[in-house]
Amino acid sequence: MRRTDRLFELIQILRDGRLHKAQDMADAVGVSVRTLYRDMDTLQASGVPVEGERGVGYMITSAISLPPLTLTTDELEALNLGMAIVAEAADETLKTAALSLAAKVDAVLPERTIAEADKWKFAVYPFADAARGAAHMPTLRAAIRARQKLRLTYHSKGDRISTRTVRPLHMEYWGRVWTLTSWCELRDAFRVFRVDLIQSAEALPEMFVDEPGKRLADYDPSL
């Protein structure tokens, strides 16, 4: 099962609103509990309202699903950035048009993937944040291709600002939210960052090579 399909299946399992044990979910999708924990971290970092923790279980409070995307990731990125820029313009007509366009895009997503702000815990139309996140895209993508370390300043949970050096490995799009999967040298572990919460991203002169335990394949062997 591809990782994207597995994450979709995990959301379907959680949609009933009940508490599910990690082992039960891991068995259902055919992965180890360790991989299941990583999947839950990815979903939480992506803005999906998953509650719970390791050793207790996980549950979701609203019925959602990730949509099949007919646009390429580059096209979605361009659309997202375009709406962000237009919405920040001084022209009130263009602002209204950007909001209308965003609403139309959201309306065609299955079961309203972009849910109400209080459920997703970020604005329905986070144009300022989207623009800031999109501004980091060239740096992040170039660093992934070049295997170049990054220094990130990140607005993490609990309203904390942290700075850390990471090895950027992979980017994913989750309906207006991009995430960056990395090996974090501060935590000596894999971490998934929401791109819209990155305050700054600086490419460092230091490069990295594949090392066992720190590769994308080690984060999720099914990729």
N, C-alpha and C positions, 0 to 999 in steps of 0.2 A: 504494500500500500504506500503510495506517495505521501510525503509528509503533509502536503496541503490537504489531501483527501483525509488523512488521519485526523488533522485538526478539525476539519469539518465534522467528521464522525464523532469526535469527542464533544463538540458543541451540541450535536443531536442527543447524545447521551445525557448531557447536563440540562437539557431544556425542560425536563419535567419538574425542576425546582427542588428535587430531593438531594440529600447529601449522598455522594458516591465515594466509595473508598478507592484510593489510588490503584491498589492491586486489581480490583474488579475492572476498572477502566482499562488498565494496561492489558489484562487478559482479553478484553473485548476487542481491542484493536491490534493485538499481537505484538506488543513491545514490552520491554522491561519496565519496572517501576521507575528506574532512574531516568529513562527516556520520557516516561509519562510526566515526571516532575518537571523536566525541561519544557515539555509541551505546555504545561500549565503556566510556567513562568512566561513563556512566549505569549500566550493568550492574555494574561494579565497585563503584560507590558504593552500589548497592542490595544488596550482600552476595552477589551471584552470584560463585562462585569462578572468575573469569576471570583467567588469568595472561598476561602479555606486555606489550608496549609498542609505541609507534609506531616504525616502521622495522624491527621484528623480526618481529612476528606475534602471534597470540593463540591460546590453547588453554584448555580447561576440563578439570578432572580428575575430575568426577563427572557422571553422567548425570542431568540435571534438566530440568524444563520449568515454565514459568509456567502456572498453571491458568486456565481460563475461570472468572470469578467470577460467581456468581448473585446475590450480595448487592450492594447499592449501596455506594459508598465510605463514605457516612455510616453505614450499618449495620455495615460492617466496622470502622470506627473505633470505634463504640460497643461492639461486641463485644470488640475488643482492649482498650480501656480498662476495660471491665467486668471482664474476667478479671484484668487487672493489679491493679485495686483489691481484688477479692476475695482474690487470692492473697497480698496484703499484710496481710490481716485477721488478728486473733488467733485466730479460730475455726479449729481444725485441720481440722474437717469441711469447712468452706467452702474451705480451701486445697486439700484433696484433690479436692474437686469441681471447682475451677477447673482443676487439672492434668488431671483426667479429661476435662473439656470441651475443653481445648486439644488433647489427644491425639485426641479424636474428630473435631475440626475438621481437624486435620492428616491424619487417616487417610483422609478423603474427597477430599483433593487428589490430582490425578494424579501418580503416580510420586513421592509423598512430597516435595512442593515444599519443605516445611520439613525439611531434611536434618539429619544429625548435626551437633552443635555444632562439632566440629573441622573439618568441611568448610565450614561457612558462616562460621566465625570470629565467631559471636556465639551466645549461649546459646539452646538450643531453646525455653526458656520465660523470656525476658528480661523478667520482669514489672516489675522496678524500672525498667529502662531504658524499657520500653514506657510506663509511667505517666509518667515524666519527659517523654518525647517527646510523648505525648498532651496533656500539660499545655500545650504550646506551640501546639497546633492552633488555638485561637481567635485567637491573635495572628497566626499565619502566614496563616490564611485571610482574616482581616479586612484584613491588609496587602495581600494579593493583590487583593482586591476594590477596595480604596481606592487602589491604586498608591502605597503608602506605603513608604518605605525602612525597613529593619530593621538594627539592630546585633546581630550574632550572635556569641556566644562558642561556639567549636566545638572538639570533641575530634577532631582529625584524625589521619591516619596517622602512625605513629611515636610515638604517645602524646604528641602536641604539642597544646597549647591555643593557639588563635589567636582574635583578635577582628577582625571585618571588617564593613564596611557593604555591604549587598546590596540589589538590587532583586528582590523575590520575584515569580516569574512563574507557577509551576505546581507542583502537588503530584501525586505518584503513589503508589500502594500496591502493594507487592511481597510479599504473603504475610507479614504481621507486621512488615514494614519499610516505612516511609514515606520518600519522598525529596522534597526541595525543589529545584527548578531555579531558579537565580537568575543575575543579572548581578552579579558580584563586583567592587566598585570597587577593592578592594585589588589584585587580580590583573589588573584590566581585561580580564576574560574571563568566559565562562559557567562556572559551577560547579554541581555537583549535591551536595547535602548530605543525609546520613542524618539524619532528624529525631530519632531516638533518641540521636544523638551531639551534639545541640545542648545546650549547657550553659545558655544563657540567650538569650532573644529579646526585644529591646526595640524597640517601634515608635517611630520618630523623627518629628519634626514635618515633616521634609522629604518632599515628594511627588516623584514622577517621572512623566514622560510618555514615550510611545513615541519612540525615536530609532533611526534605521537602524543596524543592527548590534548593537543591544542588546535587541531584542524577542524574544519567544518564537518568532515566525515565523522569525527569523534563526538561532535555535539549531537549529531543525529545520523547514524550510519545509513539510514534509508534514503538520504538525499542523493 
